[in-house]
Amino acid sequence: MMRPAYIALGSNIEPRYDWLQSAIQHLNKHSDISVESQSEIYETEPVGYTDQGNFLNMVVKIETSLAPFELLSYCQNIETLLGRKREIRFGPRTVDLDILLYNQENMYGEQLTIPHPRMEKRAFVLIPLADLNDQLVIRGKTVKELLSQLPQQDYKGVAKWIDKSGVGESGPFVN
């Protein structure tokens, strides 16, 4: 049985756009995963460890028959295949894939927490997620409601980079 899931993708090591596209291609290669839609791409300032380049961030909606831990394992395999090194927490990376939501399920564990534990505080996750569905409910609030509750300063570090048609853009996100 196929279930919906949302995965956040990010990259801040060049070629950032190519890493994101490669990750999406690898997701689609798996016989138990179908990438259904993808958000626009946003350029974002780093959070946590800030001595690094800006990120490109996006979210994809997939349908999958993989169990959550199987999906996590596959996402981590893609990261490794595409050269991700885990040297600094929140540090530079070729690509990062985070499971945000999985089939409206809640899981709490050391390896995997769904919904993603920090997603509702991160404009760089909520903005592209809203591109796909701003009515998704996360811990009792819609994505649209969560976005409206973020401090305005959180939006300053997020700029639309490219739209879904592949036309590059640059400019601040306007809520």
VEXDOVEX-306497 format. One record per residue: residue number from 1; chain; y, z, x of N, C-alpha, C in turn. Coordinates in nm, 4 decimals. Example, Ala and Ser with C-alpha at 12.3 -4.5 7.8 and 13.67 -1.06 7.14 Angstrom:
2
 pos unit  n.north     n.up   n.east ca.north    ca.up  ca.east  c.north     c.up   c.east
   1    A  -0.5690   0.7800   1.3190  -0.4500   0.7800   1.2300  -0.3300   0.7800   1.3200
   2    A  -0.2250   0.7080   1.2850  -0.1060   0.7140   1.3670   0.0030   0.7870   1.2900
END
This chain:
175
 pos unit  n.north     n.up   n.east ca.north    ca.up  ca.east  c.north     c.up   c.east
   1    A  -0.1185   0.0000   0.0832   0.0000   0.0000   0.0000   0.1251   0.0000   0.0879
   2    A   0.2168  -0.0888   0.0582   0.3409  -0.0979   0.1356   0.4419   0.0043   0.0827
   3    A   0.5107   0.0682   0.1772   0.6115   0.1680   0.1430   0.7421   0.1337   0.2133
   4    A   0.8573   0.1648   0.1514   0.9852   0.1363   0.2164   1.0175   0.2406   0.3229
   5    A   1.0829   0.1957   0.4275   1.1331   0.2850   0.5320   1.2605   0.2236   0.5881
   6    A   1.3452   0.3083   0.6416   1.4698   0.2642   0.7042   1.4692   0.3116   0.8484
   7    A   1.4994   0.2192   0.9391   1.4980   0.2483   1.0823   1.6346   0.2152   1.1404
   8    A   1.6916   0.3107   1.2144   1.8171   0.2876   1.2862   1.7835   0.2319   1.4236
   9    A   1.8600   0.1311   1.4657   1.8436   0.0720   1.5983   1.9750   0.0840   1.6736
  10    A   1.9661   0.1141   1.8021   2.0857   0.1229   1.8849   2.0570   0.0771   2.0257
  11    A   2.1612   0.0269   2.0921   2.1498  -0.0165   2.2314   2.2863  -0.0070   2.2977
  12    A   2.2881   0.0397   2.4241   2.4147   0.0366   2.4978   2.3974  -0.0108   2.6418
  13    A   2.2892  -0.0791   2.6691   2.2692  -0.1443   2.7987   2.2609  -0.2939   2.7718
  14    A   2.3421  -0.3707   2.8425   2.3449  -0.5159   2.8202   2.2115  -0.5788   2.8580
  15    A   2.1731  -0.6807   2.7844   2.2393  -0.7446   2.6708   2.2066  -0.6722   2.5400
  16    A   2.3005  -0.5931   2.4907   2.2778  -0.5053   2.3754   2.2263  -0.5809   2.2526
  17    A   2.2930  -0.6892   2.2173   2.2540  -0.7657   2.0985   2.1113  -0.8180   2.1129
  18    A   2.0769  -0.8676   2.2307   1.9419  -0.9206   2.2546   1.8356  -0.8116   2.2396
  19    A   1.8657  -0.6895   2.2864   1.7690  -0.5798   2.2717   1.7440  -0.5507   2.1241
  20    A   1.8512  -0.5491   2.0441   1.8345  -0.5235   1.9005   1.7490  -0.6319   1.8358
  21    A   1.7789  -0.7573   1.8686   1.7031  -0.8683   1.8100   1.5567  -0.8645   1.8535
  22    A   1.5321  -0.8304   1.9795   1.3936  -0.8191   2.0280   1.3184  -0.7090   1.9541
  23    A   1.3851  -0.5966   1.9310   1.3205  -0.4865   1.8590   1.2830  -0.5290   1.7171
  24    A   1.3730  -0.6014   1.6501   1.3439  -0.6495   1.5143   1.2259  -0.7470   1.5168
  25    A   1.2236  -0.8347   1.6159   1.1117  -0.9293   1.6277   0.9797  -0.8552   1.6469
  26    A   0.9811  -0.7497   1.7296   0.8586  -0.6717   1.7518   0.8156  -0.5982   1.6250
  27    A   0.9109  -0.5470   1.5489   0.8746  -0.4848   1.4212   0.8051  -0.5862   1.3316
  28    A   0.8613  -0.7062   1.3240   0.8057  -0.8110   1.2374   0.6710  -0.8637   1.2851
  29    A   0.6416  -0.8483   1.4144   0.5135  -0.8971   1.4683   0.3946  -0.8159   1.4181
  30    A   0.4188  -0.6899   1.3835   0.3094  -0.6037   1.3388   0.2651  -0.6479   1.1995
  31    A   0.1356  -0.6631   1.1813   0.0833  -0.7133   1.0532   0.1065  -0.6161   0.9374
  32    A   0.1344  -0.4896   0.9678   0.1559  -0.3899   0.8630   0.3033  -0.3545   0.8438
  33    A   0.3924  -0.4381   0.8982   0.5369  -0.4157   0.8840   0.6032  -0.5470   0.8459
  34    A   0.6934  -0.5388   0.7498   0.7760  -0.6533   0.7129   0.9219  -0.6081   0.7106
  35    A   1.0059  -0.6700   0.7934   1.1489  -0.6388   0.7910   1.2083  -0.7099   0.6699
  36    A   1.2587  -0.6322   0.5761   1.3083  -0.6847   0.4489   1.4566  -0.7194   0.4537
  37    A   1.5356  -0.6365   0.5213   1.6798  -0.6615   0.5295   1.7371  -0.5863   0.6481
  38    A   1.8553  -0.6299   0.6899   1.9215  -0.5628   0.8011   2.0701  -0.5507   0.7717
  39    A   2.1275  -0.4441   0.8232   2.2700  -0.4190   0.8046   2.3513  -0.5085   0.8969
  40    A   2.4810  -0.4978   0.8820   2.5683  -0.5577   0.9811   2.5549  -0.4744   1.1080
  41    A   2.6095  -0.5245   1.2169   2.6020  -0.4550   1.3454   2.7384  -0.3935   1.3742
  42    A   2.7360  -0.2700   1.4218   2.8587  -0.1962   1.4498   2.8615  -0.1547   1.5961
  43    A   2.9792  -0.1614   1.6551   2.9974  -0.1081   1.7896   3.0489   0.0340   1.7738
  44    A   2.9848   0.1268   1.8438   3.0169   0.2679   1.8254   3.0322   0.3379   1.9596
  45    A   3.1188   0.4374   1.9589   3.1364   0.5195   2.0779   3.0172   0.6140   2.0906
  46    A   2.9789   0.6477   2.2145   2.8646   0.7382   2.2327   2.8940   0.8785   2.1791
  47    A   2.7885   0.9455   2.1349   2.7965   1.0821   2.0841   2.7075   1.1683   2.1725
  48    A   2.7496   1.2892   2.1995   2.6710   1.3772   2.2859   2.7095   1.3536   2.4307
  49    A   2.6301   1.2767   2.5012   2.6586   1.2389   2.6399   2.7531   1.1186   2.6353
  50    A   2.8798   1.1392   2.6720   2.9814   1.0355   2.6508   3.0126   0.9517   2.7742
  51    A   2.9540   0.9832   2.8892   2.9808   0.9070   3.0117   2.8878   0.7854   3.0178
  52    A   2.9068   0.6936   2.9227   2.8230   0.5747   2.9118   2.8956   0.4729   2.8248
  53    A   2.8424   0.3519   2.8210   2.9036   0.2446   2.7435   2.8847   0.2612   2.5937
  54    A   2.9633   0.1842   2.5182   2.9522   0.1844   2.3726   2.8186   0.1270   2.3275
  55    A   2.7767   0.1691   2.2107   2.6513   0.1241   2.1506   2.6754   0.0125   2.0503
  56    A   2.5737  -0.0683   2.0299   2.5623  -0.1499   1.9101   2.4600  -0.0792   1.8230
  57    A   2.4943  -0.0566   1.6959   2.4055   0.0129   1.6029   2.3878  -0.0674   1.4755
  58    A   2.2710  -0.0536   1.4175   2.2398  -0.1186   1.2907   2.1231  -0.0447   1.2264
  59    A   2.0923  -0.0807   1.1019   1.9776  -0.0246   1.0306   1.9002  -0.1400   0.9686
  60    A   1.7677  -0.1290   0.9722   1.6827  -0.2259   0.9027   1.6008  -0.1529   0.7969
  61    A   1.5780  -0.2234   0.6861   1.4850  -0.1749   0.5845   1.3554  -0.2504   0.6057
  62    A   1.2464  -0.1754   0.6121   1.1152  -0.2380   0.6270   1.0262  -0.1966   0.5106
  63    A   0.9201  -0.2707   0.4924   0.8080  -0.2309   0.4073   0.6897  -0.2182   0.5025
  64    A   0.6150  -0.1087   0.4904   0.5045  -0.0864   0.5833   0.3885  -0.0142   0.5159
  65    A   0.2690  -0.0440   0.5627   0.1516   0.0314   0.5194   0.1119   0.1340   0.6257
  66    A   0.1862   0.1393   0.7350   0.1598   0.2395   0.8381   0.1995   0.3779   0.7872
  67    A   0.1243   0.4788   0.8282   0.1623   0.6170   0.8012   0.2823   0.6516   0.8900
  68    A   0.3582   0.7558   0.8559   0.4779   0.7880   0.9339   0.4538   0.8029   1.0842
  69    A   0.3477   0.8734   1.1245   0.3238   0.8917   1.2676   0.2787   0.7626   1.3355
  70    A   0.2096   0.6765   1.2621   0.1736   0.5449   1.3170   0.2993   0.4607   1.3378
  71    A   0.3925   0.4675   1.2437   0.5190   0.3949   1.2564   0.5995   0.4495   1.3736
  72    A   0.6046   0.5813   1.3879   0.6742   0.6427   1.5014   0.6148   0.5940   1.6329
  73    A   0.4834   0.5956   1.6430   0.4158   0.5506   1.7648   0.4497   0.4048   1.7957
  74    A   0.4496   0.3211   1.6937   0.4810   0.1796   1.7151   0.6263   0.1621   1.7593
  75    A   0.7174   0.2368   1.6981   0.8586   0.2296   1.7388   0.8757   0.2738   1.8843
  76    A   0.8073   0.3804   1.9234   0.8155   0.4266   2.0622   0.7539   0.3252   2.1582
  77    A   0.6487   0.2573   2.1154   0.5901   0.1511   2.1984   0.6889   0.0367   2.2182
  78    A   0.7621   0.0008   2.1136   0.8645  -0.1039   2.1260   0.9711  -0.0602   2.2262
  79    A   1.0165   0.0643   2.2158   1.1174   0.1157   2.3093   1.0681   0.1044   2.4534
  80    A   0.9448   0.1457   2.4774   0.8873   0.1394   2.6125   0.8747  -0.0046   2.6595
  81    A   0.8235  -0.0905   2.5736   0.8074  -0.2319   2.6070   0.9406  -0.2959   2.6449
  82    A   1.0476  -0.2536   2.5785   1.1799  -0.3105   2.6045   1.2578  -0.2321   2.7107
  83    A   1.1884  -0.1466   2.7841   1.2470  -0.0849   2.9033   1.3230   0.0438   2.8835
  84    A   1.3044   0.1113   2.7725   1.3763   0.2372   2.7520   1.3268   0.3429   2.8495
  85    A   1.4225   0.4106   2.9126   1.3927   0.5228   3.0021   1.4564   0.6474   2.9411
  86    A   1.3799   0.7547   2.9306   1.4301   0.8796   2.8709   1.4667   0.9774   2.9823
  87    A   1.5789   0.9486   3.0489   1.6201   1.0318   3.1620   1.7256   1.1347   3.1233
  88    A   1.8178   1.0973   3.0341   1.9256   1.1857   2.9906   1.9231   1.1910   2.8382
  89    A   1.9180   1.3129   2.7820   1.9218   1.3250   2.6352   2.0503   1.2610   2.5839
  90    A   2.0387   1.1757   2.4862   2.1493   1.0987   2.4286   2.2130   1.0048   2.5310
  91    A   2.1400   0.9741   2.6394   2.1932   0.8891   2.7460   2.1759   0.7413   2.7176
  92    A   2.2133   0.6577   2.8158   2.2048   0.5123   2.7988   2.0618   0.4671   2.7694
  93    A   2.0514   0.3601   2.6902   1.9186   0.3085   2.6574   1.9255   0.1606   2.6247
  94    A   1.8181   0.0907   2.6621   1.8080  -0.0500   2.6240   1.7983  -0.0597   2.4733
  95    A   1.7135   0.0251   2.4151   1.6991   0.0245   2.2694   1.6450   0.1592   2.2229
  96    A   1.6879   0.1975   2.1043   1.6445   0.3215   2.0421   1.6091   0.2889   1.8978
  97    A   1.4933   0.3313   1.8532   1.4522   0.3119   1.7139   1.4236   0.4490   1.6540
  98    A   1.4973   0.4861   1.5506   1.4790   0.6144   1.4832   1.4423   0.5916   1.3376
  99    A   1.3340   0.6534   1.2945   1.2969   0.6476   1.1531   1.3925   0.7401   1.0778
 100    A   1.4693   0.6828   0.9871   1.5645   0.7607   0.9085   1.5011   0.8138   0.7810
 101    A   1.4377   0.7232   0.7074   1.3778   0.7547   0.5779   1.2437   0.6840   0.5675
 102    A   1.1506   0.7482   0.4979   1.0189   0.6889   0.4782   0.9721   0.7230   0.3374
 103    A   0.9732   0.6247   0.2488   0.9129   0.6359   0.1156   0.9556   0.7610   0.0387
 104    A   1.0798   0.8021   0.0517   1.1329   0.9217  -0.0162   1.0534   1.0475   0.0170
 105    A   0.9898   1.0489   0.1338   0.9106   1.1649   0.1740   0.9936   1.2579   0.2613
 106    A   0.9530   1.3841   0.2625   1.0125   1.4842   0.3499   0.9044   1.5348   0.4441
 107    A   0.9350   1.5336   0.5730   0.8430   1.5839   0.6755   0.9240   1.6652   0.7752
 108    A   0.8689   1.7752   0.8203   0.9364   1.8572   0.9196   0.8377   1.8898   1.0299
 109    A   0.8649   1.8412   1.1506   0.7762   1.8669   1.2624   0.8483   1.8482   1.3943
 110    A   0.7811   1.8851   1.5017   0.8407   1.8704   1.6346   0.8602   1.7246   1.6718
 111    A   0.7632   1.6405   1.6400   0.7696   1.4997   1.6782   0.8465   1.4139   1.5799
 112    A   0.8440   1.4511   1.4527   0.9039   1.3655   1.3508   0.9536   1.4489   1.2338
 113    A   1.0809   1.4299   1.2009   1.1407   1.4909   1.0829   1.2005   1.3795   0.9985
 114    A   1.1624   1.3770   0.8708   1.2131   1.2764   0.7772   1.2598   1.3505   0.6518
 115    A   1.3828   1.3251   0.6049   1.4840   1.2377   0.6620   1.5255   1.2832   0.8020
 116    A   1.5764   1.1868   0.8794   1.6202   1.2162   1.0159   1.7150   1.3364   1.0117
 117    A   1.6949   1.4355   1.1001   1.7669   1.5625   1.0876   1.9190   1.5559   1.1055
 118    A   1.9713   1.4554   1.1740   2.1159   1.4511   1.1993   2.1855   1.3333   1.1314
 119    A   2.1127   1.2573   1.0509   2.1687   1.1328   0.9997   2.2896   1.1513   0.9095
 120    A   2.2920   1.2576   0.8280   2.4028   1.2699   0.7338   2.5341   1.3117   0.7991
 121    A   2.5298   1.3427   0.9275   2.6512   1.3793   1.0013   2.6992   1.2662   1.0922
 122    A   2.6327   1.1524   1.0888   2.6620   1.0444   1.1836   2.7112   0.9189   1.1126
 123    A   2.8379   0.8896   1.1319   2.8960   0.7690   1.0722   2.8236   0.6445   1.1216
 124    A   2.7812   0.6448   1.2490   2.7165   0.5255   1.3050   2.5785   0.4998   1.2448
 125    A   2.5252   0.5960   1.1702   2.4002   0.5765   1.0958   2.4297   0.5483   0.9483
 126    A   2.5174   0.6279   0.8892   2.5446   0.6150   0.7457   2.6135   0.4842   0.7093
 127    A   2.7047   0.4367   0.7935   2.7775   0.3135   0.7609   2.6822   0.1944   0.7516
 128    A   2.5969   0.1687   0.8527   2.5036   0.0567   0.8361   2.3987   0.0817   0.7271
 129    A   2.3597   0.2071   0.7065   2.2661   0.2370   0.5981   2.3295   0.2029   0.4631
 130    A   2.4580   0.2310   0.4484   2.5292   0.1983   0.3240   2.5350   0.0480   0.3006
 131    A   2.5367  -0.0312   0.4087   2.5307  -0.1771   0.3925   2.4074  -0.2177   0.3124
 132    A   2.2990  -0.1453   0.3334   2.1719  -0.1803   0.2698   2.1567  -0.1172   0.1320
 133    A   2.1981   0.0107   0.1197   2.1858   0.0782  -0.0097   2.2643   0.2088  -0.0058
 134    A   2.3850   0.2076  -0.0609   2.4670   0.3291  -0.0573   2.4278   0.4300  -0.1651
 135    A   2.3270   0.3970  -0.2465   2.2803   0.4888  -0.3509   2.1518   0.5625  -0.3118
 136    A   2.1024   0.5400  -0.1900   1.9874   0.6179  -0.1427   2.0244   0.7656  -0.1434
 137    A   1.9300   0.8501  -0.1822   1.9559   0.9935  -0.1884   1.8921   1.0615  -0.0676
 138    A   1.9751   1.1386   0.0029   1.9315   1.2134   0.1211   1.9681   1.3594   0.0982
 139    A   1.8682   1.4434   0.0898   1.8889   1.5864   0.0668   1.9871   1.6122  -0.0491
 140    A   1.9667   1.5392  -0.1587   2.0424   1.5639  -0.2807   2.1757   1.4917  -0.2942
 141    A   2.2141   1.4124  -0.1934   2.3406   1.3388  -0.2003   2.3170   1.1926  -0.1664
 142    A   2.3944   1.1047  -0.2300   2.3815   0.9626  -0.1978   2.4476   0.9339  -0.0636
 143    A   2.4100   0.8225  -0.0040   2.4723   0.7795   0.1216   2.6230   0.7667   0.1012
 144    A   2.6633   0.7120  -0.0125   2.8065   0.6965  -0.0428   2.8764   0.8326  -0.0444
 145    A   2.8150   0.9326  -0.1068   2.8733   1.0677  -0.1102   2.8808   1.1273   0.0299
 146    A   2.7744   1.1108   0.1078   2.7742   1.1639   0.2443   2.8846   1.1007   0.3279
 147    A   2.9033   0.9698   0.3130   3.0105   0.9014   0.3862   3.1473   0.9556   0.3470
 148    A   3.1672   0.9814   0.2194   3.2981   1.0299   0.1734   3.3272   1.1705   0.2247
 149    A   3.2241   1.2439   0.2646   3.2422   1.3804   0.3129   3.2621   1.3890   0.4644
 150    A   3.2412   1.2781   0.5344   3.2628   1.2802   0.6795   3.4115   1.2893   0.7098
 151    A   3.4488   1.3627   0.8149   3.5894   1.3644   0.8552   3.6355   1.2227   0.8920
 152    A   3.7592   1.1903   0.8595   3.8121   1.0563   0.8855   3.8018   1.0202   1.0334
 153    A   3.8126   1.1186   1.1216   3.8052   1.0910   1.2659   3.6690   1.0352   1.3062
 154    A   3.5634   1.0653   1.2303   3.4301   1.0135   1.2622   3.4225   0.8620   1.2469
 155    A   3.5100   0.8059   1.1631   3.5113   0.6614   1.1418   3.5777   0.5872   1.2571
 156    A   3.6616   0.6563   1.3326   3.7392   0.5900   1.4387   3.6518   0.5328   1.5488
 157    A   3.5360   0.5912   1.5712   3.4481   0.5427   1.6763   3.3521   0.4346   1.6318
 158    A   3.3710   0.3802   1.5102   3.2796   0.2802   1.4546   3.3586   0.1553   1.4173
 159    A   3.3207   0.0410   1.4747   3.3878  -0.0859   1.4433   3.2834  -0.1922   1.4132
 160    A   3.3088  -0.2720   1.3100   3.2164  -0.3812   1.2791   3.2156  -0.4760   1.3987
 161    A   3.0965  -0.5092   1.4467   3.0843  -0.5962   1.5635   3.0462  -0.7372   1.5239
 162    A   2.9525  -0.7480   1.4314   2.9043  -0.8798   1.3911   2.8571  -0.8694   1.2464
 163    A   2.8814  -0.9746   1.1707   2.8340  -0.9687   1.0329   2.6971  -1.0343   1.0208
 164    A   2.6377  -1.0244   0.9042   2.5008  -1.0712   0.8841   2.4843  -1.2204   0.9074
 165    A   2.5931  -1.2956   0.8960   2.5835  -1.4404   0.9177   2.5837  -1.4754   1.0659
 166    A   2.6023  -1.3741   1.1523   2.6022  -1.3995   1.2957   2.7391  -1.4284   1.3526
 167    A   2.8426  -1.4116   1.2718   2.9783  -1.4367   1.3193   3.0333  -1.3077   1.3771
 168    A   3.0699  -1.3095   1.5054   3.1203  -1.1900   1.5717   3.2543  -1.1467   1.5169
 169    A   3.2755  -1.0175   1.5110   3.4006  -0.9612   1.4644   3.4350  -0.8434   1.5527
 170    A   3.5576  -0.8018   1.5459   3.5981  -0.6812   1.6141   3.7071  -0.6167   1.5310
 171    A   3.6920  -0.4918   1.5025   3.7928  -0.4217   1.4251   3.7358  -0.2936   1.3706
 172    A   3.8231  -0.1978   1.3392   3.7748  -0.0690   1.2909   3.7095  -0.0807   1.1546
 173    A   3.6118   0.0045   1.1319   3.5486   0.0122   1.0004   3.6499   0.0714   0.9041
 174    A   3.6611   0.0147   0.7864   3.7530   0.0654   0.6850   3.6707   0.1189   0.5695
 175    A   3.6874   0.2472   0.5417   3.6123   0.3111   0.4335   3.6845   0.2914   0.3020
END
